[in-house]
């Protein structure tokens, strides 16, 4: 399966596997299960497809449920991304800083790891959209209007 993926999506495979924390199996599964990810319009759509997007249920002042992930996506891919979050918090600078920031705020470890897995999905989307290799510590030059 890996050799077929490399044969058909070699450039995309190299780009995704350049992200620190994403290994061969996770890169292959991301490509195969999303068809190369070209049909997603935003990182939020991609995250929802995988099942790692946070959702909140509230209705005025009466219903306020605790937030959780939607879990509507591919459970195997979600599991691989969760497992990829472990090396990501060790070797990926932005994931490590994000994880430490969440832990300082008092978030439980597993919640912080799921958030890191969601961050990995967003990094994968940016790599696929930009058609570039991953640069650790890259800061976007997009200006946000106040």
C-alpha positions in Angstrom: 0.0 0.0 0.0 2.9 2.4 0.9 4.6 1.7 -2.5 1.4 2.4 -4.4 0.9 5.6 -2.5 4.4 6.7 -3.2 4.0 5.8 -6.8 0.8 7.8 -7.4 1.3 10.7 -4.8 5.0 10.9 -4.5 5.3 14.6 -4.1 2.4 14.9 -1.7 3.7 12.0 0.3 7.1 13.8 0.7 5.5 17.0 1.7 3.2 15.4 4.3 6.0 13.2 5.8 8.2 16.3 6.1 6.1 17.4 9.1 7.8 16.4 12.3 5.6 13.8 14.0 3.9 12.4 10.9 5.4 9.1 9.9 5.0 6.8 6.9 1.8 5.1 7.9 0.0 8.3 8.9 1.1 10.1 5.7 -0.1 7.2 3.6 -3.4 7.0 5.5 -4.0 10.7 5.2 -3.5 10.5 1.4 -5.5 7.4 0.8 -8.5 8.3 3.0 -8.8 11.8 1.7 -7.9 11.2 -1.9 -5.1 13.7 -1.7 -7.2 16.2 0.2 -7.7 18.4 -2.9 -11.5 18.7 -2.4 -11.3 20.5 1.0 -11.9 24.2 1.1 -10.6 24.9 4.6 -8.6 23.4 7.4 -11.7 23.3 9.5 -13.5 21.2 6.9 -10.5 18.9 6.8 -10.5 18.6 10.6 -14.2 17.9 10.7 -13.8 15.2 8.0 -11.1 13.4 10.2 -13.2 13.8 13.3 -10.9 16.0 15.4 -12.8 19.3 15.2 -14.1 20.6 18.5 -17.8 21.1 18.9 -19.8 22.9 21.5 -23.5 22.5 22.3 -25.3 25.5 23.7 -28.7 27.1 23.4 -29.0 30.5 25.0 -28.6 30.1 28.7 -30.2 26.7 29.3 -28.0 24.2 27.5 -24.2 24.4 28.0 -22.6 21.0 27.4 -18.9 20.5 27.8 -17.0 20.6 24.4 -15.6 17.5 22.7 -14.5 16.4 19.3 -17.1 15.3 16.8 -15.8 11.8 16.1 -17.6 11.5 12.7 -14.5 10.8 10.7 -12.2 7.8 10.1 -11.5 6.3 13.5 -8.2 4.7 12.3 -6.9 8.0 10.9 -8.0 9.8 14.1 -6.1 7.2 16.2 -3.0 7.5 14.0 -3.0 11.3 14.4 -3.4 11.0 18.2 -0.4 8.7 18.2 1.5 11.1 16.0 0.9 13.9 18.5 3.3 12.2 20.9 6.4 12.6 18.7 5.0 16.0 17.5 5.2 17.4 21.1 8.8 16.3 21.2 10.2 17.3 17.8 7.7 19.8 16.2 8.5 23.3 17.6 5.0 24.8 17.1 3.2 21.7 18.5 5.5 21.6 21.5 4.8 25.2 22.3 1.1 24.7 21.8 1.1 21.7 24.1 3.0 23.4 26.8 0.7 26.5 26.6 -2.4 24.2 27.0 -0.8 22.4 30.0 0.0 25.7 31.7 -3.7 26.7 31.4 -4.6 23.5 33.3 -5.8 21.3 30.4 -5.6 17.5 30.9 -2.9 15.7 29.0 -5.2 13.8 26.7 -7.2 17.0 25.8 -4.0 18.8 25.0 -2.8 15.8 22.8 -6.1 15.9 20.9 -5.6 19.6 20.3 -2.1 18.9 19.0 -3.5 16.2 16.7 -5.9 18.9 15.4 -2.9 21.2 14.9 -1.2 18.5 12.9 -4.2 18.3 10.7 -4.1 22.0 10.1 -0.4 21.8 9.3 -1.1 19.0 6.8 -3.8 21.1 5.2 -1.4 24.1 4.9 1.3 21.9 3.3 -1.2 20.4 0.8 -2.7 23.8 0.0 0.7 25.5 -0.3 2.3 22.7 -2.2 5.6 23.1 -0.1 7.7 21.2 2.3 7.2 21.8 6.0 9.5 24.3 7.7 9.7 23.9 11.5 9.0 27.2 13.3 7.6 28.9 10.2 5.5 32.0 11.0 2.9 33.1 8.5 3.3 36.6 7.1 -0.5 37.0 6.6 -1.7 40.2 8.2 -4.9 40.0 10.3 -7.2 43.1 10.0 -8.1 44.5 13.5 
